[in-house]
Amino acid sequence: MQEGFVITSVNQQEIKNMDELKTALVAAKGGSVRLEGIYPGYNGTYAYPLNLKSE
């Protein structure tokens, strides 16, 4: 993930603002999430799987 990435969904749940992002990440309960989004000025959607488990 690079600077400028705009998150549009978490686990296929649309994200419109920071509050919705926080809620979606908390709902993941430390598991895995899939972030999807765009880079302004570039075509296409990009996805990043993340593991939120702390060890």
Biopython code that builds the backbone (N, CA, C, O; Angstrom):
import numpy as np
from Bio.PDB.StructureBuilder import StructureBuilder

atoms = [
    (1, "MET", "N", (0.854, -1.155, 0.000)),
    (1, "MET", "CA", (0.000, 0.000, 0.000)),
    (1, "MET", "C", (0.909, 1.228, 0.000)),
    (1, "MET", "O", (1.897, 1.287, 0.732)),
    (2, "GLN", "N", (0.558, 2.199, -0.827)),
    (2, "GLN", "CA", (1.370, 3.398, -0.936)),
    (2, "GLN", "C", (0.586, 4.634, -0.497)),
    (2, "GLN", "O", (-0.642, 4.621, -0.416)),
    (3, "GLU", "N", (1.326, 5.684, -0.222)),
    (3, "GLU", "CA", (0.708, 6.952, 0.169)),
    (3, "GLU", "C", (-0.296, 7.383, -0.886)),
    (3, "GLU", "O", (-0.040, 7.265, -2.084)),
    (4, "GLY", "N", (-1.433, 7.882, -0.438)),
    (4, "GLY", "CA", (-2.477, 8.352, -1.342)),
    (4, "GLY", "C", (-3.590, 7.355, -1.566)),
    (4, "GLY", "O", (-4.605, 7.689, -2.177)),
    (5, "PHE", "N", (-3.418, 6.122, -1.078)),
    (5, "PHE", "CA", (-4.447, 5.089, -1.249)),
    (5, "PHE", "C", (-5.725, 5.516, -0.544)),
    (5, "PHE", "O", (-5.700, 5.902, 0.625)),
    (6, "VAL", "N", (-6.839, 5.445, -1.259)),
    (6, "VAL", "CA", (-8.144, 5.818, -0.702)),
    (6, "VAL", "C", (-8.946, 4.539, -0.511)),
    (6, "VAL", "O", (-9.293, 3.864, -1.481)),
    (7, "ILE", "N", (-9.239, 4.207, 0.746)),
    (7, "ILE", "CA", (-9.995, 2.989, 1.066)),
    (7, "ILE", "C", (-11.462, 3.202, 0.738)),
    (7, "ILE", "O", (-12.089, 4.154, 1.203)),
    (8, "THR", "N", (-12.001, 2.290, -0.081)),
    (8, "THR", "CA", (-13.404, 2.378, -0.463)),
    (8, "THR", "C", (-14.266, 1.283, 0.158)),
    (8, "THR", "O", (-15.487, 1.414, 0.243)),
    (9, "SER", "N", (-13.603, 0.178, 0.599)),
    (9, "SER", "CA", (-14.367, -0.870, 1.275)),
    (9, "SER", "C", (-13.459, -1.719, 2.146)),
    (9, "SER", "O", (-12.260, -1.842, 1.898)),
    (10, "VAL", "N", (-14.065, -2.301, 3.171)),
    (10, "VAL", "CA", (-13.398, -3.254, 4.058)),
    (10, "VAL", "C", (-14.280, -4.491, 4.103)),
    (10, "VAL", "O", (-15.441, -4.418, 4.505)),
    (11, "ASN", "N", (-13.726, -5.629, 3.689)),
    (11, "ASN", "CA", (-14.495, -6.878, 3.635)),
    (11, "ASN", "C", (-15.822, -6.685, 2.897)),
    (11, "ASN", "O", (-16.871, -7.149, 3.344)),
    (12, "GLN", "N", (-15.754, -6.007, 1.783)),
    (12, "GLN", "CA", (-16.889, -5.737, 0.887)),
    (12, "GLN", "C", (-17.932, -4.800, 1.493)),
    (12, "GLN", "O", (-19.033, -4.688, 0.955)),
    (13, "GLN", "N", (-17.617, -4.135, 2.582)),
    (13, "GLN", "CA", (-18.513, -3.157, 3.184)),
    (13, "GLN", "C", (-18.028, -1.771, 2.763)),
    (13, "GLN", "O", (-16.883, -1.404, 3.027)),
    (14, "GLU", "N", (-18.888, -1.013, 2.116)),
    (14, "GLU", "CA", (-18.514, 0.308, 1.624)),
    (14, "GLU", "C", (-18.090, 1.228, 2.768)),
    (14, "GLU", "O", (-18.721, 1.254, 3.824)),
    (15, "ILE", "N", (-17.021, 1.976, 2.543)),
    (15, "ILE", "CA", (-16.486, 2.915, 3.522)),
    (15, "ILE", "C", (-16.575, 4.321, 2.934)),
    (15, "ILE", "O", (-16.054, 4.583, 1.850)),
    (16, "LYS", "N", (-17.237, 5.218, 3.654)),
    (16, "LYS", "CA", (-17.406, 6.593, 3.167)),
    (16, "LYS", "C", (-16.644, 7.615, 4.000)),
    (16, "LYS", "O", (-16.428, 8.741, 3.551)),
    (17, "ASN", "N", (-16.231, 7.231, 5.222)),
    (17, "ASN", "CA", (-15.526, 8.185, 6.080)),
    (17, "ASN", "C", (-14.716, 7.426, 7.134)),
    (17, "ASN", "O", (-14.776, 6.199, 7.224)),
    (18, "MET", "N", (-13.968, 8.175, 7.916)),
    (18, "MET", "CA", (-13.095, 7.560, 8.917)),
    (18, "MET", "C", (-13.872, 6.810, 10.001)),
    (18, "MET", "O", (-13.402, 5.783, 10.490)),
    (19, "ASP", "N", (-15.037, 7.301, 10.380)),
    (19, "ASP", "CA", (-15.845, 6.609, 11.392)),
    (19, "ASP", "C", (-16.261, 5.219, 10.898)),
    (19, "ASP", "O", (-16.216, 4.250, 11.656)),
    (20, "GLU", "N", (-16.667, 5.125, 9.623)),
    (20, "GLU", "CA", (-17.053, 3.831, 9.067)),
    (20, "GLU", "C", (-15.846, 2.902, 8.968)),
    (20, "GLU", "O", (-15.978, 1.695, 9.168)),
    (21, "LEU", "N", (-14.677, 3.449, 8.663)),
    (21, "LEU", "CA", (-13.459, 2.641, 8.612)),
    (21, "LEU", "C", (-13.147, 2.073, 9.995)),
    (21, "LEU", "O", (-12.857, 0.884, 10.132)),
    (22, "LYS", "N", (-13.208, 2.917, 11.009)),
    (22, "LYS", "CA", (-12.936, 2.473, 12.378)),
    (22, "LYS", "C", (-13.909, 1.377, 12.798)),
    (22, "LYS", "O", (-13.498, 0.373, 13.379)),
    (23, "THR", "N", (-15.186, 1.562, 12.509)),
    (23, "THR", "CA", (-16.208, 0.580, 12.870)),
    (23, "THR", "C", (-15.941, -0.758, 12.181)),
    (23, "THR", "O", (-16.059, -1.811, 12.806)),
    (24, "ALA", "N", (-15.583, -0.721, 10.907)),
    (24, "ALA", "CA", (-15.322, -1.950, 10.155)),
    (24, "ALA", "C", (-14.094, -2.675, 10.694)),
    (24, "ALA", "O", (-14.090, -3.903, 10.783)),
    (25, "LEU", "N", (-13.063, -1.934, 11.050)),
    (25, "LEU", "CA", (-11.851, -2.566, 11.577)),
    (25, "LEU", "C", (-12.078, -3.158, 12.964)),
    (25, "LEU", "O", (-11.551, -4.226, 13.274)),
    (26, "VAL", "N", (-12.855, -2.477, 13.800)),
    (26, "VAL", "CA", (-13.191, -3.006, 15.127)),
    (26, "VAL", "C", (-14.044, -4.269, 14.972)),
    (26, "VAL", "O", (-13.874, -5.229, 15.725)),
    (27, "ALA", "N", (-14.952, -4.271, 14.010)),
    (27, "ALA", "CA", (-15.823, -5.427, 13.794)),
    (27, "ALA", "C", (-15.025, -6.655, 13.348)),
    (27, "ALA", "O", (-15.480, -7.785, 13.529)),
    (28, "ALA", "N", (-13.857, -6.446, 12.774)),
    (28, "ALA", "CA", (-13.014, -7.567, 12.335)),
    (28, "ALA", "C", (-12.442, -8.332, 13.525)),
    (28, "ALA", "O", (-11.976, -9.460, 13.364)),
    (29, "LYS", "N", (-12.468, -7.745, 14.701)),
    (29, "LYS", "CA", (-12.057, -8.380, 15.957)),
    (29, "LYS", "C", (-10.661, -8.981, 15.887)),
    (29, "LYS", "O", (-10.429, -10.093, 16.362)),
    (30, "GLY", "N", (-9.741, -8.243, 15.296)),
    (30, "GLY", "CA", (-8.369, -8.704, 15.256)),
    (30, "GLY", "C", (-8.094, -9.812, 14.262)),
    (30, "GLY", "O", (-7.032, -10.432, 14.306)),
    (31, "GLY", "N", (-9.029, -10.072, 13.370)),
    (31, "GLY", "CA", (-8.844, -11.120, 12.367)),
    (31, "GLY", "C", (-8.254, -10.564, 11.086)),
    (31, "GLY", "O", (-7.491, -9.598, 11.106)),
    (32, "SER", "N", (-8.606, -11.167, 10.002)),
    (32, "SER", "CA", (-8.133, -10.729, 8.701)),
    (32, "SER", "C", (-9.161, -9.811, 8.053)),
    (32, "SER", "O", (-10.367, -9.980, 8.230)),
    (33, "VAL", "N", (-8.661, -8.838, 7.303)),
    (33, "VAL", "CA", (-9.537, -7.937, 6.554)),
    (33, "VAL", "C", (-8.988, -7.789, 5.142)),
    (33, "VAL", "O", (-7.807, -8.022, 4.886)),
    (34, "ARG", "N", (-9.859, -7.403, 4.250)),
    (34, "ARG", "CA", (-9.469, -7.106, 2.872)),
    (34, "ARG", "C", (-9.854, -5.656, 2.605)),
    (34, "ARG", "O", (-11.034, -5.310, 2.556)),
    (35, "LEU", "N", (-8.840, -4.821, 2.434)),
    (35, "LEU", "CA", (-9.067, -3.426, 2.104)),
    (35, "LEU", "C", (-9.093, -3.286, 0.591)),
    (35, "LEU", "O", (-8.235, -3.834, -0.101)),
    (36, "GLU", "N", (-10.061, -2.564, 0.082)),
    (36, "GLU", "CA", (-10.110, -2.260, -1.347)),
    (36, "GLU", "C", (-10.169, -0.761, -1.496)),
    (36, "GLU", "O", (-10.739, -0.060, -0.659)),
    (37, "GLY", "N", (-9.574, -0.272, -2.570)),
    (37, "GLY", "CA", (-9.591, 1.156, -2.787)),
    (37, "GLY", "C", (-8.947, 1.556, -4.097)),
    (37, "GLY", "O", (-8.702, 0.729, -4.975)),
    (38, "ILE", "N", (-8.682, 2.828, -4.202)),
    (38, "ILE", "CA", (-8.139, 3.397, -5.431)),
    (38, "ILE", "C", (-6.951, 4.300, -5.119)),
    (38, "ILE", "O", (-6.754, 4.739, -3.987)),
    (39, "TYR", "N", (-6.186, 4.555, -6.140)),
    (39, "TYR", "CA", (-5.154, 5.586, -6.101)),
    (39, "TYR", "C", (-5.624, 6.674, -7.046)),
    (39, "TYR", "O", (-5.727, 6.431, -8.248)),
    (40, "PRO", "N", (-5.914, 7.874, -6.542)),
    (40, "PRO", "CA", (-6.377, 8.954, -7.412)),
    (40, "PRO", "C", (-5.410, 9.157, -8.580)),
    (40, "PRO", "O", (-4.193, 9.204, -8.403)),
    (41, "GLY", "N", (-5.984, 9.276, -9.768)),
    (41, "GLY", "CA", (-5.188, 9.483, -10.963)),
    (41, "GLY", "C", (-4.796, 8.203, -11.675)),
    (41, "GLY", "O", (-4.206, 8.252, -12.754)),
    (42, "TYR", "N", (-5.119, 7.039, -11.079)),
    (42, "TYR", "CA", (-4.797, 5.759, -11.690)),
    (42, "TYR", "C", (-6.076, 4.965, -11.904)),
    (42, "TYR", "O", (-7.017, 5.071, -11.118)),
    (43, "ASN", "N", (-6.110, 4.179, -12.956)),
    (43, "ASN", "CA", (-7.278, 3.341, -13.244)),
    (43, "ASN", "C", (-7.239, 2.075, -12.406)),
    (43, "ASN", "O", (-6.170, 1.570, -12.064)),
    (44, "GLY", "N", (-8.409, 1.578, -12.086)),
    (44, "GLY", "CA", (-8.509, 0.297, -11.417)),
    (44, "GLY", "C", (-8.682, 0.388, -9.921)),
    (44, "GLY", "O", (-8.482, 1.432, -9.301)),
    (45, "THR", "N", (-9.062, -0.748, -9.366)),
    (45, "THR", "CA", (-9.234, -0.911, -7.927)),
    (45, "THR", "C", (-8.150, -1.855, -7.442)),
    (45, "THR", "O", (-7.799, -2.822, -8.118)),
    (46, "TYR", "N", (-7.632, -1.564, -6.277)),
    (46, "TYR", "CA", (-6.568, -2.372, -5.695)),
    (46, "TYR", "C", (-7.052, -2.970, -4.382)),
    (46, "TYR", "O", (-7.841, -2.355, -3.664)),
    (47, "ALA", "N", (-6.576, -4.171, -4.073)),
    (47, "ALA", "CA", (-6.985, -4.864, -2.847)),
    (47, "ALA", "C", (-5.746, -5.269, -2.048)),
    (47, "ALA", "O", (-4.730, -5.685, -2.605)),
    (48, "TYR", "N", (-5.862, -5.134, -0.735)),
    (48, "TYR", "CA", (-4.788, -5.516, 0.167)),
    (48, "TYR", "C", (-5.354, -6.348, 1.316)),
    (48, "TYR", "O", (-6.131, -5.836, 2.122)),
    (49, "PRO", "N", (-4.976, -7.617, 1.400)),
    (49, "PRO", "CA", (-5.387, -8.424, 2.555)),
    (49, "PRO", "C", (-4.470, -8.099, 3.737)),
    (49, "PRO", "O", (-3.253, -8.011, 3.580)),
    (50, "LEU", "N", (-5.060, -7.923, 4.907)),
    (50, "LEU", "CA", (-4.286, -7.614, 6.110)),
    (50, "LEU", "C", (-4.681, -8.552, 7.239)),
    (50, "LEU", "O", (-5.850, -8.913, 7.379)),
    (51, "ASN", "N", (-3.707, -8.942, 8.037)),
    (51, "ASN", "CA", (-3.949, -9.727, 9.232)),
    (51, "ASN", "C", (-3.809, -8.786, 10.421)),
    (51, "ASN", "O", (-2.728, -8.241, 10.647)),
    (52, "LEU", "N", (-4.864, -8.587, 11.174)),
    (52, "LEU", "CA", (-4.872, -7.656, 12.302)),
    (52, "LEU", "C", (-4.536, -8.317, 13.633)),
    (52, "LEU", "O", (-4.579, -7.667, 14.677)),
    (53, "LYS", "N", (-4.208, -9.585, 13.604)),
    (53, "LYS", "CA", (-3.900, -10.284, 14.850)),
    (53, "LYS", "C", (-2.610, -9.764, 15.431)),
    (53, "LYS", "O", (-1.618, -9.606, 14.719)),
    (54, "SER", "N", (-2.620, -9.500, 16.715)),
    (54, "SER", "CA", (-1.381, -9.107, 17.403)),
    (54, "SER", "C", (-0.798, -10.338, 18.065)),
    (54, "SER", "O", (-1.521, -11.175, 18.605)),
    (55, "GLU", "N", (0.502, -10.435, 18.015)),
    (55, "GLU", "CA", (1.136, -11.618, 18.579)),
    (55, "GLU", "C", (2.071, -11.257, 19.680)),
    (55, "GLU", "O", (2.696, -12.136, 20.272)),
]
sb = StructureBuilder()
sb.init_structure("model")
sb.init_model(0)
sb.init_chain("A")
sb.init_seg("    ")
for serial, (resi, resn, name, xyz) in enumerate(atoms, 1):
    if name == "N":
        sb.init_residue(resn, " ", resi, " ")
    sb.init_atom(name, np.array(xyz, "f"), 0.0, 1.0, " ", f" {name:<3s}", serial, name[0])
structure = sb.get_structure()
